[in-house]
C-alpha cells in the first residue's frame, strides 16, 4: 500500500531537488566544518603544544595569575574578561580578554600568548561562514530551518521508504550507489538531522523571535522578553578591579561539589559595575552550565538559575551541547563525527545524484568536485599557514576554495580532478604534520600534539587510499575530455 | 555500567529485529517488536545515563546500529547507473524567464517563508495559557519546522501565484493575531 499519491511524490521530489541544489554547497560547507568543530578543544590544544599543562586548580594561584593579568599594562580590558579552567581535553589554564589571551604556567606566572586561531577558523566557518556576525548567524540558522524543508520534502518524495529501508547498492560514484547512500543515511539519520536543524536554527533566529514577541505584547520591550530567557544580571556599583577569585572558587566548590568548572567571566570588566560569574557544568544535565555570581570581593550573589529553573529554560540552555555533542565524553564526540559526516555525505550525494541523472555533463560537473574535495584541501592549506606561520588564513581558505572550484574547468574531467584533489589533500596533510614536527620539535610528540598529528596522518592515508582505489576501479577515467 | 550494557543490548536487539523483519519481507511481528524495543531502549538508556543523556543516546545508538545493518546488506553493483561517456558541453545558462521563476521561488521559499513562519509561530503560541518563557521556547523550536514545512510546500508548487497568495494570507492572519 502506498500512502503517498504519485502527484505528491512528484511535487515533493521537485521541491527536494530545487532546495537541495540551492543549498547543497552551503550545507556541505556548514556540515563538514561543523563536524570538525566538535573537536575545537583538541585542535586548540594541538595549536600550541608548548603551553604548560596541569589539571590542578589552586585557588590562590588562579587568583594571583588572574589579577596579574588584569592589572598588566600589556592587557587591554574588554567588556568580558576570562579565566578558563583546565579540563581533561584542554588541561591548561588561560586568562583572556575578548580578543587575546595568555596561558598560565603551573607556578601561576603568565605563560605563552594563547593561539587558538585554527580552532577559531573552523568554528567561525561553521557558525558564521566568516561573514559579519549577525549576517552569518542568520544565514547559517536559516540553513538549519531549510534543512527541515529538505527532510520533510525528502520523506514525502520517498514512496518506497519501507521497501528500501536497508537496501544499499554500492556502485562507486554511480547514481544507484549515490541514491542508496543518500536515502539510507538521510532516512535513518533523520531524527539526528532534525535535532541538528532545529538546534542550529536557534542561534541566529532567537533574537528575531524576541523582537517579535516584544512588539506583540502590550507594554513589553525587548529587555523584558530577553530577561525571560536570559536572567537579569546583578546590578552592582563601585566594584574594585581586584578579584577575590579564591574565595569565590571555594564557595563554588561548596555549592557544586560534583560540577565541572568551565570558566570564570568578569562581566562589564571595563566599568565599575563589574561582577564575576563562574560557569559550572552539572553532572547528568545537558544545560551548558549553572552560573554562580559573585561581586569582585568574592561575595556570593546567587545563581543564574539555568539548571534549577523551569524545564523550558533548561531546554534552551541545552541547545549548544546537543548541537555539538559536548556531553558524555569522547565517545559521544565520535558518534557525532559519524552523524555529522552522514549529513555531510547526504549534502554532497544529493547534488551528485542530480549531476549523474543528467544526460550530459557541463561546467557544474567540473565545479562540484572543487567544492566537495576542494574544501578538505582548502582546510588543510589554511590550517598549515595558520598553525605553522600564524598567518591569518580566512582569505587563504576562501582563495583556495575559488581555485579548487575553478580548477576543474581546466582539467575538464571531474573524475580525474577529484583524484587529484584527494592526492593534493593527502600531501598537504603530510606536509602539515612534518612542518608541525619541525616547528615544535619534541613538543609535537606530547599528548597535546601527537593525537591530532596521528589523525592527520590517518586522514592523509585515507585520501591517498581513496584516490588509489578510484584510479584502480573507476571506469570514469575513461570519460576523458570528450568536449 | 551494567545498566548501560543492558540498554546497549536492547538497542542491538531492536535494530536486529527491525533488520530481520525487513529481510523477511516485512515480518510484522518482528517489526513491531523491534520498534517497541527501540522506543523501550530509551527507558533503559535513561536509567543508565539519566533522562537527558539517555534519550540522546537512545536515538544516536539506534541510528548507528541501523546504519551498521545497512552496511552489512551492501550489494556490490559496480558503477551501474552512471554514464561514463556522457558528452561534456558548454554551460547552459537559464534565460530571463527561468531566472525570474527561480528568483521568485527563492524569494518566496527563503525570506518570505521565513518572515511568515516567524509571524505564524509567534501568533500560534501567544494565545496559549503558558508563561512567557514557555511560549517563547515553544515558538523558538516551532519556527524552523514551520519555515521548513512552508518552504517545502512552496517549492512543490507549479506556479508561484498560489504560494504567494497563501503567504500573504498567512502573514495577514498572523499580523491580525499579533498586532490588533
Interface residues (C-beta under 8 A of the other chain):
Chain A: X11 X12 X14 X15 X16 X18 X19 X22 X141 X142 X144 X145 X146 X147 X148 X149 X150 X151 X152 X153 X156 X162 X165 X166 X167 X168 X169 X170 X171 X172 X173 X174 X175 X176 X177 X179 X184 X185 X188 X189 X191 X192 X195 X197 X198 X201 X202 X205 X206 X208 X209 X210 X212 X213 X215 X216 X217 X225 X228 X229 X284 X285 X286 X310 X312 X313 X315 X316 X318 X322 X327 X328 X332 X335 X338 X339 X342 X356 X358 X359 X360 X361 X362 X363 X364 X365 X412 X474 X475 X476 X478 X479 X481 X482 X483
Chain B: X18 X19 X22 X23 X26 X49 X50 X52 X53 X56 X57 X59 X60 X61 X63 X64 X66 X67 X69 X70 X71 X73 X74 X75 X76 X77 X78 X79 X80 X81 X82 X83 X84 X85 X86 X87 X88 X89 X90 X91 X92 X105 X106 X109 X110 X114 X117 X118 X119 X121 X122 X123 X126 X131 X132 X133 X134 X135 X136 X137 X138 X139 X140 X141 X143 X144 X145 X147 X148 X149 X150 X151 X152 X153 X154 X155 X156 X157 X158 X178 X179
